[in-house]
């Protein structure tokens, strides 16, 4: 557990960025933001809900199976892309909120019991890296790769890869690895 402001900030940056589950999901959120023409709305929903999830966990609210739910959220996100629902704002906005709460709750495990300054620094780090990764993916998707069609082979292939990663993570959790 981080014990000072700097450790809290670094931990907040590294936890989401280095976890395959969280990183994969953030890439999908950036891709969905580009495809659904929501600009930053999907990203804001996910980031805000993640911060709420951190606070919920930091307040010692105990909810089991959060890591399994994170893996399931990755599977669902991949399946949404694979089946062509990448541009459906009405799906992605509520899904981003629900998944944000789940991912945020999982993020909160790292700072359980930390003092408020460390918790605040951690949350700032999480917010910064979530916004940086998702916005970068959104811009890369729409401006550099010029992907705008949720039905494209690129998006559907990405969805299949994401779903496979989610299944891999879930199987690992269920087998206790």
Backbone torsions as a table, in degrees:
resi	resn	phi	psi	omega
1	UNK	NA	135.8	177.1
2	UNK	-65.4	146.1	-175.7
3	UNK	-117.3	-10.1	177.8
4	UNK	-139.9	175.8	-175.3
5	UNK	-56.6	-48.8	-177.0
6	UNK	-63.1	-45.1	177.9
7	UNK	-63.0	-39.0	178.0
8	UNK	-62.4	-44.5	179.4
9	UNK	-62.8	-48.4	179.7
10	UNK	-63.2	-39.4	178.6
11	UNK	-65.1	-39.5	177.7
12	UNK	-64.1	-33.2	178.2
13	UNK	-75.7	-43.7	-172.3
14	UNK	-78.7	-35.3	-176.2
15	UNK	-56.6	-54.3	179.7
16	UNK	-68.9	-34.1	-173.6
17	UNK	-76.8	-28.1	-175.5
18	UNK	-100.1	-12.2	177.7
19	UNK	-84.3	122.1	-178.5
20	UNK	-55.4	-40.0	-178.9
21	UNK	-63.2	-50.7	-177.6
22	UNK	-69.9	-42.2	-179.7
23	UNK	-62.2	-44.9	178.5
24	UNK	-59.2	-43.9	-178.5
25	UNK	-66.8	-39.0	179.1
26	UNK	-64.5	-36.9	176.0
27	UNK	-61.2	-42.8	179.1
28	UNK	-64.2	-41.5	179.1
29	UNK	-61.3	-41.8	176.8
30	UNK	-63.3	-41.8	178.1
31	UNK	-64.6	-44.9	179.0
32	UNK	-63.1	-38.3	178.7
33	UNK	-62.4	-37.9	178.3
34	UNK	-70.8	-41.6	-175.9
35	UNK	-75.8	-36.1	-174.4
36	UNK	-84.6	4.5	-179.2
37	UNK	50.5	40.2	-179.7
38	UNK	-105.3	5.9	-175.2
39	UNK	50.3	-114.4	-173.9
40	UNK	-98.1	-0.6	-173.9
41	UNK	-61.4	-44.4	178.4
42	UNK	-63.6	-40.3	179.7
43	UNK	-65.9	-44.5	179.2
44	UNK	-62.1	-42.7	178.8
45	UNK	-60.1	-46.2	-179.9
46	UNK	-64.7	-48.2	-176.4
47	UNK	-64.6	-44.1	-179.8
48	UNK	-64.2	-43.8	179.1
49	UNK	-65.7	-35.2	177.6
50	UNK	-63.3	-40.7	177.8
51	UNK	-64.0	-39.8	176.6
52	UNK	-63.3	-42.1	178.2
53	UNK	-60.4	-38.7	176.8
54	UNK	-62.4	-45.9	-179.4
55	UNK	-62.4	-41.5	178.7
56	UNK	-59.3	-46.3	-179.9
57	UNK	-69.1	-40.8	179.7
58	UNK	-63.6	-25.1	177.5
59	UNK	-82.5	11.5	177.2
60	UNK	67.9	25.1	171.7
61	UNK	-74.6	123.0	-175.3
62	UNK	-100.3	123.2	179.8
63	UNK	-134.7	118.6	-177.9
64	UNK	-77.2	162.3	173.9
65	UNK	66.3	25.4	-178.5
66	UNK	-64.9	-38.4	-179.9
67	UNK	-67.2	-37.0	176.5
68	UNK	-65.4	-39.5	178.0
69	UNK	-66.5	-34.2	175.2
70	UNK	-61.7	-47.1	179.3
71	UNK	-62.1	-40.6	178.7
72	UNK	-64.7	-36.7	177.9
73	UNK	-64.6	-34.9	177.0
74	UNK	-67.4	-42.2	177.8
75	UNK	-60.5	-49.1	-178.8
76	UNK	-61.0	-44.0	179.0
77	UNK	-59.4	-44.2	178.2
78	UNK	-63.3	-42.3	179.6
79	UNK	-65.8	-35.7	176.5
80	UNK	-61.4	-42.5	177.8
81	UNK	-68.9	-44.0	-177.7
82	UNK	-60.7	-37.3	-176.6
83	UNK	-90.4	5.3	174.4
84	UNK	90.5	12.7	179.8
85	UNK	-93.1	18.7	-177.4
86	UNK	-64.8	-21.1	-177.1
87	UNK	-106.7	8.4	-176.6
88	UNK	-87.8	96.0	-178.6
89	UNK	-56.2	-40.1	-176.8
90	UNK	-64.2	-18.8	174.4
91	UNK	-90.5	-45.5	-171.1
92	UNK	-71.1	-34.4	-178.7
93	UNK	-64.3	-53.8	178.0
94	UNK	-66.7	-34.9	178.6
95	UNK	-64.2	-39.4	178.2
96	UNK	-62.4	-37.9	178.7
97	UNK	-67.7	-49.4	-178.9
98	UNK	-62.3	-47.3	179.8
99	UNK	-65.9	-36.2	177.4
100	UNK	-60.9	-42.7	176.9
101	UNK	-61.2	-42.7	-179.1
102	UNK	-66.9	-49.1	179.9
103	UNK	-64.7	-41.8	178.6
104	UNK	-61.6	-41.5	177.3
105	UNK	-59.5	-43.2	178.3
106	UNK	-64.9	-38.9	176.2
107	UNK	-59.5	-38.0	-175.7
108	UNK	-63.4	-18.8	179.0
109	UNK	-58.2	-34.9	-176.4
110	UNK	-64.2	-31.3	-173.3
111	UNK	-113.4	15.1	-179.8
112	UNK	-57.4	118.7	179.6
113	UNK	92.3	-0.5	-179.4
114	UNK	-75.6	158.0	178.5
115	UNK	-73.3	164.5	-175.3
116	UNK	-59.2	-35.1	179.2
117	UNK	-64.8	-43.4	179.1
118	UNK	-65.9	-42.3	179.0
119	UNK	-61.3	-42.9	178.5
120	UNK	-63.5	-43.2	178.6
121	UNK	-64.0	-41.7	178.9
122	UNK	-60.6	-46.4	-179.8
123	UNK	-63.3	-37.8	177.1
124	UNK	-63.9	-41.1	177.6
125	UNK	-64.0	-44.3	178.0
126	UNK	-60.8	-48.9	-179.3
127	UNK	-58.8	-45.7	-179.1
128	UNK	-61.1	-45.9	-177.0
129	UNK	-73.7	-36.3	177.5
130	UNK	-61.7	-47.6	179.6
131	UNK	-64.7	-43.8	-178.4
132	UNK	-61.0	-47.2	-177.4
133	UNK	-69.8	-48.1	-175.7
134	UNK	-67.2	-41.1	179.2
135	UNK	-67.7	-39.8	177.6
136	UNK	-60.6	-45.0	179.0
137	UNK	-65.1	-42.3	179.2
138	UNK	-58.9	-47.9	-179.2
139	UNK	-68.2	-40.3	178.5
140	UNK	-63.4	-39.3	-179.8
141	UNK	-67.0	-47.5	-174.0
142	UNK	-84.9	-35.7	-173.8
143	UNK	-97.5	-42.2	-175.8
144	UNK	-87.9	-54.6	-179.2
145	UNK	-80.3	-19.1	-179.8
146	UNK	56.0	40.5	176.8
147	UNK	-89.2	120.6	-179.5
148	UNK	-130.8	-6.4	-175.1
149	UNK	-107.4	116.3	180.0
150	UNK	-66.9	-15.3	-179.9
151	UNK	-90.0	-3.5	-175.4
152	UNK	-65.6	155.5	179.6
153	UNK	-63.6	-33.9	177.9
154	UNK	-60.7	-48.8	-177.8
155	UNK	-67.3	-44.0	-178.8
156	UNK	-67.1	-37.8	176.4
157	UNK	-65.6	-43.5	176.6
158	UNK	-58.7	-41.1	177.5
159	UNK	-61.0	-42.2	177.9
160	UNK	-63.7	-41.6	178.3
161	UNK	-64.3	-44.1	-180.0
162	UNK	-62.7	-46.2	178.8
163	UNK	-60.7	-41.0	178.6
164	UNK	-63.0	-40.8	176.7
165	UNK	-61.6	-44.2	178.9
166	UNK	-60.3	-44.2	177.9
167	UNK	-63.6	-41.3	177.2
168	UNK	-58.3	-46.5	-179.7
169	UNK	-64.6	-43.3	-179.3
170	UNK	-64.8	-43.2	178.3
171	UNK	-61.8	-42.2	177.4
172	UNK	-60.7	-40.7	179.3
173	UNK	-68.3	-40.7	-178.7
174	UNK	-69.4	-27.4	176.9
175	UNK	-91.9	2.6	176.2
176	UNK	74.4	25.1	-179.9
177	UNK	-91.9	NA	NA
